[in-house]
Amino acid sequence: MTWKTLQQLHQIYTHGAASDKILKYAYIKRLVEMGYIMPDGKLLKKTDYFDEFYEKKRLNKFERIEKLLIRYDFVSTNLKENDLEKLLKIEEEKDAILDGAFSQKEISTHYFDDSKRLSKSTNLLEAVLKILELKTLRRDEHDQQFLYVLHSQSKTPKAILLCENDNLLRKPRLKAIELWFAGGKNTAKLAYVPAPQVPMYYLCDWDNEGIGIYQRIKREYFPDIQLIVPKTPKFLPAKFEWKIDVDELLFTEDALQLLKHLMENNLWIEEESIELPTHIS
């Protein structure tokens, strides 16, 4: 439900009735089925059971969201309920976010389960900026020319981890793993990089683009690179159609099994949710 729908539901509590236009939401239909509200012409009216239900289940959250939007002069928004709940969480953890100098991608991943969520919603990004009292969030810019490297604590790394995204490079250094970031799909620069003398791994989103980049890197630049296969994957519903032409010769058997599961069930895995195997962490 959107914020305006939440306001309409609250209006039923305060005034006894609201427009029946909110019946398009399954949750509202369920309240009718349960006998908390009932249609009356073009209105939805509360029954004798509504107030007790609303005060127990919905009132506190509504008031917290309303106060938040008033505090930051954002009452005209029509964000979805789930996003509004996330904004409450961001306000609660504001100091930690600012102290950690979180990037836009990190906030988007941690709070909205999608590293690109904030870049896709101007209203949501504006709300986050107001809550954090910032004019902008640190962005993750791709570069066509340079390879970004975060050296390990040890000056003699045991392995190299090439990342599709740069989230790990913005974290503390790893003890003996050197981190590389080429800029997502901007991999042409890798043609000029000498072959590493230590094992090399690739960490990526398990989606069309991430798997496609991995195949290109393994074919054209580093044939010995190994794909990081998540042991406890966090599956997300795919908002795209799997179209990648998988070259089975480039994958281990466990990677192929995971890819098959993702494709058959229309799922994907975000890089930021993948834990590194203990032997390279």
HELIX and SHEET records of a PDB file:
HELIX    1   1 TRP A    3  HIS A   15  1                                  13    
HELIX    2   2 ASP A   20  LYS A   24  5                                   5    
HELIX    3   3 ALA A   26  GLU A   33  1                                   8    
HELIX    4   4 PHE A   50  LYS A   57  1                                   8    
HELIX    5   5 LEU A   59  ARG A   71  1                                  13    
HELIX    6   6 GLU A   81  GLU A   92  1                                  12    
HELIX    7   7 LYS A   94  ASP A   99  1                                   6    
HELIX    8   8 GLN A  104  PHE A  112  1                                   9    
HELIX    9   9 ARG A  117  LYS A  120  1                                   4    
HELIX   10  10 THR A  122  LEU A  132  1                                  11    
HELIX   11  11 LEU A  168  ARG A  170  5                                   3    
HELIX   12  12 ALA A  188  TYR A  192  5                                   5    
HELIX   13  13 ASN A  208  GLU A  220  1                                  13    
HELIX   14  14 GLU A  248  LEU A  250  5                                   3    
HELIX   15  15 GLU A  253  ASN A  265  1                                  13    
HELIX   16  16 GLU A  271  SER A  273  5                                   3    
SHEET    1   A 3 ALA A  17  SER A  19  0                                        
SHEET    2   A 3 LEU A  43  LYS A  46 -1                                        
SHEET    3   A 3 ILE A  37  ASP A  40 -1                                        
SHEET    1   B 5 TYR A 148  LEU A 150  0                                        
SHEET    2   B 5 ILE A 177  PHE A 181 -1                                        
SHEET    3   B 5 ALA A 159  CYS A 163  1                                        
SHEET    4   B 5 MET A 200  LEU A 203  1                                        
SHEET    5   B 5 GLN A 226  LEU A 227  1                                        
SHEET    1   C 2 PHE A 235  PRO A 237  0                                        
SHEET    2   C 2 LEU A 267  ILE A 269 -1                                        
END                                                                             
